[in-house]
Amino acid sequence: MEVKPKNAGTRKLFDSAVLERLTRTHIAIPTSILALYAVVLFYWSLTNTVLPWGISTLLFFVGWFVFTWVEYNAHRYVFHMSTYSTLRSKIQYIVHGIHHEYPRDKDRLAMPPILSLSIATILLLVLRLIMGDYVFAFLPGFLVGYSVYLGIHYIVHAFPPPRNFFKALWINHSVHHYKDSESVFGVSSPLWDYIYGTMPRSTRNG
């Protein structure tokens, strides 16, 4: 669903005060929860498994790297899902469209803590079956990547760009919001936009 960005204001999604409150969060809450979750899991990896310290560290960074790929694809194919039906259009708007309409609404720059915690727990249970003890090193990296992504997403919307190489993150996300919502899907890293060809040429060159 294409919407024209508004640089101020917000909008109610639900009539229910409880549901509406659940759609909003301060950025510090989900980032802190995810970081703490990651610390506990990684500590467990180092103290309660037979994984060598070096392997745990390597898996941590592999998990972080994998998150950047998941971030890109979730943003491109889930948050920007095709809206060929009224139901899908409504779902897309609730999930991500409202953020494009009100990109400066600071309370909706991250998923609610309950949802973030639920996703982390589901990933732990599923990946534990697939990876065994390796999950206790891999998932912390993935969750730290998620937490960093949330922090960067908040910063690029809430603060002016810095005068250093990080400014590119602000420029990239501005292109996505204000020029072409079907490009520049990476928030914490432009890597996958370059690999999959969704980085506009003007951005590549400038």
Secondary structure as the mmCIF struct_conf table of DSSP 4:
data_model
#
loop_
_struct_conf.conf_type_id
_struct_conf.id
_struct_conf.beg_label_comp_id
_struct_conf.beg_label_asym_id
_struct_conf.beg_label_seq_id
_struct_conf.end_label_comp_id
_struct_conf.end_label_asym_id
_struct_conf.end_label_seq_id
BEND BEND1 ASN A 7 ALA A 8
BEND BEND2 ASP A 15 SER A 16
HELX_RH_AL_P HELX_RH_AL_P1 ALA A 17 LEU A 22
TURN_TY1_P TURN_TY1_P1 THR A 23 THR A 23
TURN_TY1_P TURN_TY1_P2 ILE A 27 ILE A 27
HELX_RH_AL_P HELX_RH_AL_P2 ALA A 28 ASN A 48
BEND BEND3 THR A 49 THR A 49
HELX_RH_AL_P HELX_RH_AL_P3 TRP A 53 ASN A 73
HELX_RH_PI_P HELX_RH_PI_P1 ALA A 74 PHE A 79
TURN_TY1_P TURN_TY1_P3 HIS A 80 HIS A 80
BEND BEND4 SER A 85 SER A 85
HELX_RH_AL_P HELX_RH_AL_P4 THR A 86 GLN A 92
HELX_RH_PI_P HELX_RH_PI_P2 TYR A 93 GLY A 97
HELX_RH_AL_P HELX_RH_AL_P5 ILE A 98 GLU A 101
BEND BEND5 TYR A 102 TYR A 102
TURN_TY1_P TURN_TY1_P4 PRO A 103 ARG A 104
HELX_RH_3T_P HELX_RH_3T_P1 LYS A 106 ARG A 108
BEND BEND6 LEU A 109 ALA A 110
HELX_RH_AL_P HELX_RH_AL_P6 PRO A 113 MET A 131
HELX_RH_3T_P HELX_RH_3T_P2 GLY A 132 TYR A 134
HELX_RH_AL_P HELX_RH_AL_P7 VAL A 135 ALA A 158
BEND BEND7 PHE A 159 PHE A 159
HELX_LH_PP_P HELX_LH_PP_P1 PRO A 160 PRO A 162
BEND BEND8 ARG A 163 ASN A 164
TURN_TY1_P TURN_TY1_P5 PHE A 165 PHE A 166
HELX_RH_AL_P HELX_RH_AL_P8 LYS A 167 TYR A 178
TURN_TY1_P TURN_TY1_P6 LYS A 179 LYS A 179
TURN_TY1_P TURN_TY1_P7 SER A 181 GLU A 182
BEND BEND9 SER A 183 SER A 183
BEND BEND10 VAL A 187 SER A 188
BEND BEND11 PRO A 190 PRO A 190
HELX_RH_AL_P HELX_RH_AL_P9 LEU A 191 TYR A 196
TURN_TY1_P TURN_TY1_P8 GLY A 197 GLY A 197
BEND BEND12 MET A 199 MET A 199
HELX_RH_AL_P HELX_RH_AL_P10 ARG A 201 ASN A 205
#
